[in-house]
């Protein structure tokens, strides 16, 4: 009996301590500073929320009415492709969907190990925040259509200097 009681007490205490974190009434999520990923140089959650809020509501991309579509999930492989391409376009100080070796977004995503059935990319330059780059993309019909594309299920993004890359895909 002694051998059964000790593990149960430990499990109960460990469980109680792990649950307490979420119930702490003294902490406020709105007081926390934005979390900027050191890998992507952006607030991944903020950009994903902007995208998903718009996808779930639907919008007009230019004159095209885009109905609501499902939310995207963040994907590290797509982020890796975005990081690499944002570094490249920052190094040449120009916007391009083609890498130095001639690769397009599909080849860059495949190189991360992601096997895709649909893929797309938005790029931008000069914006200083996730909200600003998102608003510029959503005002452009083609960029907006990428954001609202129902075929896409996952997203990654990154910024180097003031060059932004957003990559969409589905497996």
N, C-alpha and C positions, 0 to 999 in steps of 0.2 A: 504494500500500500504506500509506503514511504517513497518508492520510486515513481509512482503515478502522480502523487500530490505535488511534488516539487516541479515537474515540468508544467503541470496545469497552472500553478501559481505564476510561474515565469511567463507563460503564454498570456495569461490574463493581464499581468502587469505590463508586458511589452505591448499588447494590443491597446490597452488603455492609454499608454503614453503616446503611441503613434496616432491615435485618434484625436488627442487633445490639441494638436497643432492646428487643425482646421476649425476648432471651436473657440479659439482665443479671441475674446471680444475686444481686447485692447488694440489689436492690429487692424489697420484699415488699408485695403488694397489701393485706394486712391492716393494714399500718402507715399507709396513706393515710387521711386524714380523709374523712368522707362528703362527697360532692359535692352541694351544694345549688344547684339552678338558680336564678339570679337572676330569671328570667322567671316560673317557677312557684312559687318559694319552698319547694320540696320536693326531696327526693332522688328524682328520677324513676326511676332504676335500682332503688332499694330498693323502692319501691311496686310497680313492674312485676314485680320478682322475687317479692314476696309473692303477687301476683295469679296469676302464671304457675305458681308452685309448687303453689298450691291447685288451679288449673284442671287441671294435669297429673295431680294425685293424685286428684281428685274429692273431694266432701265432702257433708255433709248440710246443706241449707238449711232449718232448722226440721225438719219431719217429711218433707221431700222429699229423696230420695236423688238427688244430682247426680253422674252418671258423669264420668270424666275427659274433658276437651275440650282442643282445641289452645291453644297459647300465643298471647298477644296481642303485637302490636308497638306501640311508642310512635309516636304521630302528632302532629306539631306543630300541625296544624289543630285537632285535638281538644283539644290543650293550650291553644290560643288561645281556644277556646270556654270552656274551664274557667277560664282566667285572667279573662276578662271577667265570667263569672257569679260567680266567687268575690269579685271586687271589688264587684259589685252587692250580693250578699247581705251582705257586710261593711258596705257603706254603709248598708243598712237595718237592720242588726243583727238579722236574722231569716232563718230557712231558708225558701226558696221555690224551687220548680222553674220559676216563671214570672218573666220579666224585667219591668222597669217598663213596657215597651211591649207587654206581653202575649205576648212570644215564649216558646216552650217550647224544650227542648233541640234538637229537630229543626231549628227555625228558626235557632237560634244556630249550630249546626254548619254548616248550609247557607250561612250568611252568611260563613263562613271560606273558602268555595270547595270544600268537601268535599261530594260528591254521595253520599248514603248510601242504603242499602237497609234497614239496621237501625240503630237508635240508642237509647241509654239513658243514664241519669245517676244517680249517687249523690251525695248531699250530706251534710255533717255539720258539727258545730260543737263546739269545746271541746277536741279532741284536740291533743296536743303533739308527736306523732311519726307517721311513716308506719305503724309497727307498731301503734300505738294506734288510729288511724283505721281501718286495715284490719281489726283484730280486732273493732272495733265494727260495721263493715259486715258482716263474715262472720257475726256473731251475729244479725243481723237477716235474717229469711227473704227479704224482698223485695230488700234490698241484695245479699245473697248470691246470689240468683238472677240478678241483673244481672252479677255477677262471673263466674258459671258459665255464662252464656248462650252456647251454641255458635255462635249466629248472629253474635256480635261477633268481629271480627278485629283491631281496633286500639283503643288507649286513649290518653287524655291526662288529666292531672289538674293541679290547682293549689290553692294555699292563699293566702288573704289574711287577715291577722290570725289568728283561729282558725277561719275558715270554709273548709271543704274542698269541692272539686267534682271528681268523677271522671266522665269522659265516655267512653262506649263507642260504637263504630260499626263498620259494614262497608260497603264500597263496593258 
